[in-house]
């Protein structure tokens, strides 16, 4: 039914909500707030951190083939972050210049999280922990929220609001992934285990869609016209 080309359509941070246009692996699209181009620098900085963090905590790649067409390898959710990241000018290049991975705690279905430990050139080579995964699980590991370039306490009201946003995106048939980070003072990686996934600062939430294949509409219409009752069975 679908292309298996996960696409980020919405990004929600402390300062607002952004719609991202475009589908598939071609990194072309706009950032819109209430239908108008995004022009809020604070919100822009927050979505850059959310997308950049989501791209860091992944192992996918996005590239052009010999014909110039965009191709991707790796987990489709990781690819979705790479595509959305490239829709923001200079963000992918900044990530490549600024960070070097030191270690990773891989995703598992039990933990529902993935974390990477990154050497951060913009902080004099200090270490950052980047985590992404299921919003409810990640929220439980967060103590603060990243707002307008600084950490603020993550109140119970904000936690409830974030979970309401998760439900709202789910009602729109979007898969939700959250991103958080923790800038450390160390220049050497800490113990590489789940103990680093604590006292995180919540960055944002994305809503992802897997677009339907172009031929699906005609196929369903033809089946209906033929008197066939269609039932969808999905891994979701």
N, C-alpha and C positions, 0 to 999 in steps of 0.2 A: 504493500500500500504506500509506503513512504520511500524517500530517496536515501535514507540513512545519512543525511547531511544535516546534522544538528545545527541550528541557527539561533543565536541569541537575539531575542526580540525586545526584551525589556531589561532594564537595569534600575534597581532601587537602592539608594543610599540614604544616609541621614538627611541629606539636603533636598531630596526629591526623586522623581521618577523620569526615566528617559526611554523613549521608544527608539529602536534601531531598525532601519529599513534594510531591505535586501534579504535574499535567501541563498542558500547554497554556499559553496566555497569561494566564490568570487568576492573579494573584500571591498565591495562597493556599497555605499549606503549612507544615509543621513542619520544624525542624532536629533530627535525632536522632543520638545516638551509641549504638551497640549497642542500638537500639530505645528508648532513653530520651531525654527532652528534653535538649538541649544546655545544660549549666550551668557550663561551663568558660570563664571570662572570657578567658583567654589564647587558647584555640582560637577563641572567638567573634571576638576582635579580628583574628586572622589571616584568618578566612574573610570578614570585612568588608572587609579590605584586598584579598583576592583578587577578590571580586565587584565591589567598587567600582572596582578597577583594570581589570578586564575590561570593565566598563560604560564607563569613560572611553575606552578604546582601541576605540571603535566609533562608528558613525553612525546607529544605529537609533533608533526612538522607540516608546514604549508609551503608550497613551492610552485613555480611555473614549469611545465614540461617543455619539450622541444618545440611544441606548436604555440606556446604562450598561454595555454590554458592552465588554470589553477588546479592543482592536485593536492591531496593530503594523505598522510599516513598516520596511524595511531588511533587512539580512542576518539570516537566522534564528538564526545563532550569536550575533550581537550582541544580538538580542532575548532570547535565553536568559539572558544576563547581566543584562539589565534586569529580567526577571521574577524571577529569583532574588534580585536586589538588593532588590526591593520586598518580598520575604518577610522581610527584616530591618528592623525598625522604624527609621525615620529615616535610613537609609543613602542613599537616593536624594536626600533633601533636603540631607543633608550634602555630598554630591558636588556638587550644584548650587550650594550656597553657597560651597564651598571652592575649586573649580577653575574656571579659564578657559583654554580651549585657545588655544595660540599657533601651533602648526604640527602637521603630520601627515606621516608616511611611510606611504603606503597599503600594504595587503596586496598581495602578488603570489604567484603559484603557485611562482615560482622561490625567493623569499625565505622564504615560509611564515611571515611575521611581519607585524604592523602595529604602529606606534609613534605615540604622540602626545606632544607637549611641552605641559605644563600649568603655568600660573601658580598657585601654591599659597598661598592666603590664610593658611593656618594656619602657614606658615613665612615670614611677613613678605614675601610676594610673591616668594619664590624659585621656582626652576623644577624640575619633576619630569619625568623621562622614564618613560613607561608603555609596556610592550611586552607583547603576547600573541601566541600562535601555537603552532606544532608543538612539543611538549615537547623532543624531541631537539635541534632547531635552537636553541630558546631556551636550553636548558641550556648549550650551547656558548658562549653570550654572557654567562653568569652567573659572577661571581667569589665571591659571598656568598649567604647565605640569610637571609630575614627570620624570626627566631625570637623569640617573646615580646617584641616591640617593639624588637628591636635586630638589627643585622647581625652574622652570624657566618660564618666561612669555610665555603665549600661544599666539603666533603671528597669524595674519590673514592668513599668508601663511601656517602655521601648521594646522590651522583649515580647510583650503581648502584641504590640503593633507590628513588629517584624513577622510574627507567626500569622497574624491576620493577612499581611501582604502575601505570605506563602500560600495561604488558602485561596486568596483572590487570584493569584497567578495560576494555581492548580485548576480553578474553575474555568480559566481561559484555555485549558488543555496544555499548559506549559509545564515543563519539567523545571524544578527549581534547584539551584546550586548556590551555596553561600561561600563567601571568601572572608578570611580573617588573617591577621598577621601579628607578629610580636617582634619589635626591634630590640635586640639584646645589646648589652654593653661589651660582650666578649668579642675577641677577634679569632677565637678557636671554636669549632663546633662543640656544643654540649653533648651529653649522652644522647645517642641517636636511638631513642625509643619513645613510646607514647607519652612519657612524662613531659616532653617538650610541648605537647598540645594542651597547654593550660595558660590561664591569664592572657588569653589572646584579645586582640582588639578587632571587633567586628567591623568589616569594611562595607560589605554590600551583598546584594542578592540579585541573581539573574534569572530570567525566565527564558527557557529554550524550547523551540519547536522543531520537530522533524517534518519538513514539508512533504505533502503528498506528491506522489508521482503524477506527472501531467496526464497520463492515460487513465488514472483511477476514476475520474468523474464519468468518462464515457463508458468505462467497463461496468460501473455500478448502474448507470442508466440503462445500458443494454440488458443487464441481468434482470433489472426490474421490469423492463418491457417484455422480457421473455417469461415473466411470471415466477422468477426465481426469488425466493426470500434470502437475503444476504445477511450473514452473521459474521461479525468481526471478532477474531480471537487475537489478543495482543499480549505480549510479554509485560506490558505496563500495567 
